[in-house]
Amino acid sequence: MSPARAALWLIVAGGLTVIPSAALAGSHGLPVLRHQFASGLTLLVRENPAAPVVAVSLQLRMGGRWERPDNAGISNLLQHVMVKGTTRRSAQEIAEAAEEVGGSVSASGDTDYSELRGTALVRHWKALLDLVADVALRPSLPTDEIENERRVILSQIRNRGDLPFPLTFDTLLASLYGSHPYGRSALGQRQTVEGLDRARLLDHYRRHYRAGRIVLAVSGQVRARAVVEEVGRLFADLPGGSEAADAATPTPAAAGARGMLERPAAQAQVLVGYLAPSLAGGDYAAVKVLTTLLGGGMSGRLFVQLRDKQGLAYSLGAIYPSRADTSFLVIHMGTAAENLARAEEGLRREVARVREERVTPEELQRARAYLLGNLAMDRRTNSRQAWYLAFFELAGVGHEFLDRYANAVEAVTIEDIQRVAGRYLADPTVAVLKPIPK
């Protein structure tokens, strides 16, 4: 039975709940108008009649992938400061304007993109677009707000370094990627964030907030052609082109190293990482299914074998994010200090098993259904639908990528799982955190 065409079976707490195929089709089956302005700005509009709300996601090629070691974190800091004042509105006036339209406006910097997002009641869609355009085109970057946001981000960086899992995770990625920017956190590092002043933020803004680097997605009860006209008017002053060409990123070459951290902690952490296909890679869907088969909820192999049967894990799972460049697959476990050696051996054993033994048809079906079911659930809101449209378009695979992806997931076979497991789970990079007394 085809999970997307007949029914989606979502695994919930060990049971099966039927989700009609219309749920998935409705999340990405509605037509999308794609319009590219002469300036280079790309606009995507989905007329979604499901609810009287509208969401906007403005994403641009600015983030950790385009940063250097000396300015790591600049995109995230810039984004947070941008919503704290424009030449027309103060931070309070931006917040009040968002509340008046029944929604919100916020921003953040990530690895493959930075995003300015907003929501509103549909009757205020023009006011929402006006607010987003004001923030995107006329940020004032107030010095006092830069200092406020800097303090917040520095606190986040300190907390990340104090928490066992994030610390071990960041250590693993740095080892896995080497000099590639994916090995650095989008938050940046303390010394780089401390050195970012208004002049550097303004230069970063001017270099990246250009029409050719931006995708604007709108989803809601709106008329697409009316949105095109309004965006054309509001963003007429957006600088054209894409500024300088993006610098080539180094090719990551995992060294297959094993690193040990010792920190005061209640649990030990074991993380095993591998380089994995990019979003555009031909094996993307198969590795997604493989990751889900290993760490997809309580039916995943890791949970069943290492937690249920052996009682080794407090927490565990597998992570395979969508990346425009070479991605990663990380298997992780939190365990008691006295079980550290057994836990690491257990993870390695499960990896060896999935590489050497064929999975069963039932396992494959559960993994595919879990993956597609969670995707359908994640895309129920206009905010998430706008995000997906902008993200896939910006990444270069096209806003309609999810249609192809769902079909590719359904087509994954047992032979595909064994093939990608053998190819990508061959050279692990390991990071271990061993608890020590405080």
Phi, psi and omega in degrees: 000135180280121185296329183268334183265330180258304178195149175261130179255108182265121180281119181231115177050041176085353180253180181237127177242129182280128172243116182303151181300334179298335180295319178284316180298322181292335183282332178219017180265349179289144182296149180237129173270126176248124181228129176248123180282162181301332180291339184110348178295131178257129179243133175238131181229124174249120176278099184251110184276006190294326184209152183280052178226164178222145179229146180234134174232111175258113180241147181218157178285082178203123182169194185304327183294338181255008181265162178250166178302332183273353177227022181304129181098357185293324182294316181295316178297315179303313182300317181293327180284329184300324181277009180256014175156139172234178178290350180249336186223144171277174178301318180293321180291327175295315180296319180293321179297321178293319179294324181294334179263008176076030183212217183203162174222132179209173183206157177199160174249140181233202184278306183261359184194165165237150187228138168244119188231154179203156176225157178196163168295144191298330180294347180250023186298326179292319179295323178295314179298322178298319180293316179298317179296321179299314180294319184288326187260336188227047179291139180265342179048062182299137183300319181293326178288327175300316180293321179298312181291326177299316180298319179297313182292321177297324176294320177296320179295317178298315180298321180296324178285342181266341183270131188302311184292309179302322179298314180293321179298312180297322178297318179297313182296322178299321179287322183292321188259343181062235183277355178294139183298341176296345178279358180248145177290142177296340175293334185091188177243158185307310186293327180284318180295323178297332184268004182272114179254180184298321182298319180290322177296318181295319178296319179297319178299312184294329180286328189253330180278074179230149191305321183290350180256003191242139169238127179247121181244138180230132178225130179158189180279071182229161173267124188302316183295325177293323178295319178303314180297317183291317179296320178301323179286314186290326184257021181298332183269003179293126180303139182279177177074191181230017179063214183289153177295145179292137178289145178291138178268146179294152178281122179292142178224094183301132184273352182067033184274165173233120181246146181238127173251147174235119183216153170296123183197155178280334182231154169275153178235134175234119179236129180240122187237152180219149169288145187219168185295151173287175179302325182272357182292147182293340181262009185304309184295318182295320179289329173298316179293318177301314179299318180292321179299323179282312190234021182276085175070200186283351176264355179291154183301319182299315181295313184295313187281316190264334178260304183294309187277323185250347178062033184270338194246137165276320179214151178192163180172187179222139184236128174219091184281158176279120182231144177289332177249189182308122183267193179218156172237118182241126173257131187225153178211136169255130187214170177288149183304320183289346180258009188303310182296317180295323181294314179297317178296323178296317177298314180297324180293319179293324176295315179298322182294318182287338176281327189260334184246143177289137175285162181274157176302326181292319177298315181298316180296316179298317182295316179296317181293319178299316181297310181289326178295316178294325176297315179298318180293324182289338188255026182284337184260156176296327179299314181288325179295318177297319180299311181300316179303310183292318184297310183292323177296315181295325181286350175094005180259356177093144184295339181272012185306322185297330176298313179292322182296314180300318178294322180293322178297315179299330185273353181296132183249170175301320179295323177298317180299314180295323180294311183287330175296317179293327183280316189259340182257044187254335188226081187287145166251129189239137172232129183234134172250120181256121180294141173231158181299146178287000000 
